[in-house]
Amino acid sequence: MLLPSSWTCVIIGCLLAHVAGTSSLSDLYPPLWHESPGQLSDYREENGRYIIDPWIYPERMGLYKILLNQTAKYFAKFAPENEQNILWGLPLQHGWQYLTGRLAKPTQKTKYGHESGDHLFISVDSWWADLNYFLCVLPFLAAIDAGLIEISSDQVTLLLPPKDQMKFCYDVSSCRSSFSEAMDKWNAFYQYLQSPSSHFDGLLKYLWTAHTSTLEHTIGKFEDRYEYYTKPEADFARNWIVAMEYFAASLFPTTLTRVHKFQKGLPPRLLVTGDVAPFISDFTDFQNTVLFYLNYLFEVDESTDSLSLDIWKILMGSESIRKLLLTTIDAYIELVT
Ligand SMILES: *[C@@H]1O[C@H](CO)[C@@H](O)[C@H](O)[C@H]1NC(C)=O
């Protein structure tokens, strides 16, 4: 117990020192973070209810901002400035989706969604946006349900998208009834978070369990969306979902600095026909490598009928192998960025 956590401190110290040398932590926040609502009273209020439109980027991001704010105190024991809050992974990924055009209507032929004018609108046709909806709304509403955000559970309503409304839930009770298992998993994460004996790896375990459960219960609803994309982008989306299972098993620590660094390896734009990693000329070596290995992982997983995942889970059950993997990933990222 002592040794791994002191090593964690050394690693965090290095990362923080590295960051401090060039910038401040707030430079790592996702796009439009400062412009997004930071408390419920920043949203529209009607008859005592807050009305939130999660199909507008800053309004959706605001839910994360409130969630990060309300959970900050439980992560203060790990590092200052909320840096070690493992919920950072979600808003950072959403920011990446925004910056790379993945929240825009996939059928419109602009390279970047935000060149289209209505750049803050999130399209219900976007596969990335639909799955992110549940990775935002369920953790947020479950935090209300768990009493972490102090407001009564019928006081927040989310607006539905213009189509496929039956696929979405919009408040605590509708999400609880349609996605009860995932809501329970998020609730369990918050219960553990509030327990004085919570430790970092335990938190990661609860977080990744909730994340995996959320995807498991929502992914099947949006398979029709793949058709809107080029083959390389649809393949990347499928690869990404498989990779998430491996990330989950390795309890990847989704803290601010680490996710920010890792994201430099993600595709900076939608993939177009003809993009083949590791030979995409406008991508960095890091981005090409990540894309190549995500595809490789997918193929291994598929050809072994996920036996590879079972083996991976056994390997990751060993604390020392898991720590070695994380240290190796850190070292690699330091090398290429
Ligand atoms: C949370 O938000 C409130 C109100 O915006 C702010 O005063 C406070 O400093 C924030 N807390 C943290 C830990 O960020």
Ligand as a Chemical Component Dictionary entry (heavy atoms), coordinates in Angstrom:
data_LIG
# 
_chem_comp.id                   LIG 
_chem_comp.type                 NON-POLYMER 
_chem_comp.pdbx_formal_charge   0 
_chem_comp.three_letter_code    LIG 
# 
loop_
_chem_comp_atom.comp_id 
_chem_comp_atom.atom_id 
_chem_comp_atom.alt_atom_id 
_chem_comp_atom.type_symbol 
_chem_comp_atom.charge 
_chem_comp_atom.model_Cartn_x 
_chem_comp_atom.model_Cartn_y 
_chem_comp_atom.model_Cartn_z 
_chem_comp_atom.pdbx_ordinal 
LIG C1 C1 C 0 -17.375 25.402 -6.985 1  
LIG O1 O1 O 0 -18.168 26.432 -7.540 2  
LIG C2 C2 C 0 -18.344 27.549 -6.667 3  
LIG C3 C3 C 0 -19.394 28.462 -7.308 4  
LIG O2 O2 O 0 -19.146 28.663 -8.677 5  
LIG C4 C4 C 0 -16.997 28.200 -6.436 6  
LIG O3 O3 O 0 -17.117 29.297 -5.604 7  
LIG C5 C5 C 0 -16.071 27.168 -5.814 8  
LIG O4 O4 O 0 -14.773 27.705 -5.674 9  
LIG C6 C6 C 0 -15.988 25.908 -6.656 10 
LIG N1 N1 N 0 -15.244 24.905 -5.942 11 
LIG C7 C7 C 0 -14.247 24.212 -6.501 12 
LIG C8 C8 C 0 -13.576 23.242 -5.603 13 
LIG O5 O5 O 0 -13.926 24.346 -7.648 14 
# 
loop_
_chem_comp_bond.comp_id 
_chem_comp_bond.atom_id_1 
_chem_comp_bond.atom_id_2 
_chem_comp_bond.value_order 
_chem_comp_bond.pdbx_ordinal 
LIG C1 O1 SING 1  
LIG C1 C6 SING 2  
LIG O1 C2 SING 3  
LIG C2 C3 SING 4  
LIG C2 C4 SING 5  
LIG C3 O2 SING 6  
LIG C4 O3 SING 7  
LIG C4 C5 SING 8  
LIG C5 O4 SING 9  
LIG C5 C6 SING 10 
LIG C6 N1 SING 11 
LIG N1 C7 SING 12 
LIG C7 C8 SING 13 
LIG C7 O5 DOUB 14 
# 
